[in-house]
Amino acid sequence: SPSARRGAEPAEGAALAPPARRERPSRTMPASLLDACSCNGFKAIPEIPSLECSEANIAPFTMPGEAFAFQPPPDAVVTHFKNGDSERKIHLNIELTGPELDRLNQMRQEAKTVGGEFYPSVASMATRFLSRARMDPKKAVKLMKATQEWRRDYFKNGPVSDAEIAEDIKHGIVYFTGRDCNLRPAIVIRAARIPQQWYKDRCVDRFIRMLIFCMEYFVRYMVVPGKIENLSVIVDLQGLGISQVPVGPLGEVYSVMSQHYIGRVYRFYCCNVSYMLSSIAGVVKGLLTDRQKQKLCMLDSVNELRKDFALHMLEEDLGGSRPGVTRFFPFPLEPGPFEAGHSAGPSRDAVPLAHEVLTVAGALGRLWDPKLSKQENRRLEYGPRAAEILESCGVPVPREARGFELRCGGGAVGMKAARSLETFEPSKYEQAGRENDRFGAKEACKRRTRSDDGEYLTLAISSANLASTEGEVQDSCVFQKSTCNDEALEQVATPRWDLGSYLFCCRSGGREIR
């Protein structure tokens, strides 16, 4: 229960402790979260939960602080090929070309014509499907619908969770190891480590389940829209002859990545490839398109990875300086520096927990809308600790990252209320707060939750507990009420977190207020 998660309440006047990070569950996009009727111009339906991971299992350096100041080079945004073809790699919170916007609008019309309804996570991928379909809107919508159906069917019985893959991931078959010089995460796949018993029992789907967990973890905690949206896959075939290569599982890897996480893989690195397999691959590669060739890199030596990675990001048998990993989860992610070939090891003063900077909506990102300003299109959604973490990282703090502080005013209680969305208990409410917080919350309410006739109710969330006007430690929610009748407070509904901010519903005089 929420009260159990909070633990014992501090003594009167004691400083409020930060939330118990290692005990909090974490989900991506609960079904009650994203229920807007439109998302990125497509008809949207509530997102299905796809990932569940406890805070204890989110690696401290899942997201480096440098990511928020990083500017991708032009070829990391759009890759151009010798034959004149090009492929967009970064799709979100970034300006699209005129032809892309035109075809995107055609996609929206086609989706409307065929009655398409999509999860927000799928709607945000629209231009990725368009790229895969070679700018054919109808084909792109078909691909979009296929991924929608796949996500609906795959996660219909619940999200993939850290608890269910905990034992399997100990084999070290698939895990994140670091990031390349453009801060793209890298997944290592060790095909030889797939237990033979899995083949005998026909349960290789356990391997795919781990891979999907990794991909859902990636899109929730490791991306920064407009900056870092791709990853690389390092496939190690050490010790496998041509007859021993697990074609089925590796084919499934390609299928899942290319069909349902479209446009996410920047490059496949295949290393420790046998001579015979390398010869066959050389012939096959000659038949590939330039796009496919760019993604598939057959390495003659693992040392070639040093061209793209700092050495401490790679294990010794992959050309790096890091001893072989023996504990694979939480993912063994090291902090920067990330420059290719860097050999001085990881920074010892790196700021951890930077994955808390972005909310679910922040990681989801948005497609460019020419009706909005550039600032609005590029704006990210920040979590309650964003300003604190970015300042610690030495990264400029955008105004919107201070939104929680601004919405709760400048008072001590309001600032504490802005820190976290975690310890909420809807059964207990307190109309409390110091005067400056009351004023700040009231002003926020005018901007955020005002109804047509001026009735409103606002909510402030605390990382632990809030002090009332009498200085007593109270429960975790503070309401500021203005012109709402008593019925509104009594019939308040359970809040639904709107992408890391809030969406609050109640009734006042028969009117629903959000």
Summary of the structure (lengths in Angstrom):
residues: 514
radius of gyration: 24.4
end to end distance: 25.6
largest distance: 78.2
contacts: 1660
relative contact order: 0.12
helix: 38%
strand: 15%
